[in-house]
Amino acid sequence: QVQLVESGGGLVQAGGSLRLSCAASGRSFSSYAMGWFRQAPGKERNFVAHINNSGGRTYYSDSVKGRFTISRDNAKNTVFLQMNSLKPEDTAVYYCAARVGPYSGSPYYDERAYDYWGQGTQVTVSS
């Protein structure tokens, strides 16, 4: 069992920045691929960013590319999402997710690729 706890959300003005953190339990964090997703009110949960186990590969949705950066610190069992140039449309609950098992056939941008989820952290961007 892996527990994920997000933090760092809050209220920010458009153009501002936030850094989300996701702390993971377990001894094998360095073997997990990690992702960030978000869900706006009344909408589906959507892919935001993915990072492989070593941190050497990252992927982003088109809507955040160039503004958000995903990173990880395997020594601290933590994955981060640095969010810059925030827009009102970035307002959502942000979830981190971990893929701990072998590749399931689902791509990194698909929720089904992940085995564990955090409880989410609210990000609100005012105009």
C-alpha positions in Angstrom: 0.0 0.0 0.0 1.3 3.4 -1.0 0.0 6.6 0.6 0.2 9.9 -1.3 -0.3 13.3 0.4 -0.4 16.5 -1.6 0.2 19.9 -0.3 0.9 23.4 -1.5 -2.4 24.4 -3.0 -4.1 27.7 -2.4 -5.4 30.9 -3.8 -3.2 32.9 -6.2 -3.8 35.7 -8.7 -3.4 35.1 -12.4 0.2 35.3 -13.4 1.4 34.0 -10.1 3.1 30.8 -9.1 2.5 27.8 -6.8 4.5 24.7 -6.0 2.7 21.6 -5.2 4.3 18.7 -3.3 3.3 15.1 -3.1 4.9 13.0 -0.4 4.8 9.2 -0.8 5.1 6.4 1.7 7.0 3.2 0.9 10.6 2.2 0.5 10.5 1.8 -3.3 9.6 5.4 -4.3 12.5 5.5 -6.7 10.9 2.7 -8.7 7.5 4.5 -9.1 6.5 6.6 -12.1 4.5 9.6 -10.9 1.8 11.8 -12.4 -0.2 14.9 -11.7 -3.8 15.2 -12.8 -6.4 17.9 -12.2 -10.2 18.1 -12.0 -12.1 21.4 -12.5 -15.6 21.7 -11.2 -18.1 19.8 -13.3 -15.4 18.3 -15.5 -13.4 15.1 -15.9 -10.1 14.6 -14.3 -7.3 15.3 -16.8 -3.7 14.6 -17.2 -1.2 17.4 -16.3 2.3 15.9 -16.1 4.2 12.7 -15.7 7.7 11.8 -14.6 9.5 8.5 -14.9 11.1 6.8 -11.9 14.5 8.4 -12.3 13.3 11.8 -13.2 15.0 11.6 -16.6 11.8 11.7 -18.6 8.9 14.2 -18.3 5.7 14.7 -20.2 3.1 17.5 -20.1 -0.3 18.3 -21.4 -0.4 20.9 -24.1 -2.3 23.3 -21.8 0.6 23.5 -19.2 3.6 22.9 -21.4 6.1 25.7 -20.9 4.5 26.9 -17.6 4.5 23.9 -15.3 7.5 21.7 -14.3 7.3 18.3 -12.7 10.3 17.1 -10.7 11.1 14.6 -8.0 13.5 14.1 -5.1 13.8 10.3 -4.6 15.8 10.8 -1.4 12.8 12.5 0.1 10.1 10.4 -1.5 8.5 13.5 -3.0 7.3 14.7 -6.4 6.7 18.4 -7.2 4.7 20.4 -9.6 6.0 24.0 -10.1 3.3 26.0 -11.6 4.1 29.4 -13.1 2.1 32.0 -15.1 -1.0 30.6 -13.6 -4.3 31.3 -15.4 -7.9 31.2 -14.1 -8.5 28.0 -16.2 -5.8 26.2 -14.1 -8.3 26.3 -11.2 -8.9 22.7 -10.1 -8.3 20.1 -7.6 -4.8 18.7 -8.3 -4.1 15.0 -7.7 -0.8 13.1 -7.7 -0.7 9.5 -8.7 1.8 6.7 -8.5 2.4 3.8 -10.9 4.1 1.1 -8.8 3.3 -2.0 -10.8 4.6 -3.2 -14.1 3.5 -1.4 -17.3 -0.2 -2.1 -17.7 -0.6 -1.0 -21.3 -2.2 2.3 -20.4 -0.3 5.3 -21.5 1.1 7.8 -19.0 -1.7 10.3 -19.7 -4.4 7.7 -18.9 -5.7 7.5 -15.3 -5.7 3.7 -15.6 -1.9 3.7 -15.8 -1.7 4.6 -12.1 -2.3 2.4 -9.0 -2.5 4.9 -6.2 -3.9 8.4 -5.8 -3.7 11.2 -3.3 -6.6 13.1 -1.8 -6.1 16.2 -3.9 -5.2 19.8 -3.2 -7.2 22.8 -4.3 -5.7 25.4 -6.6 -7.7 28.5 -7.2 -6.5 31.2 -9.6 -8.3 34.5 -9.5 -8.5 36.9 -12.5 
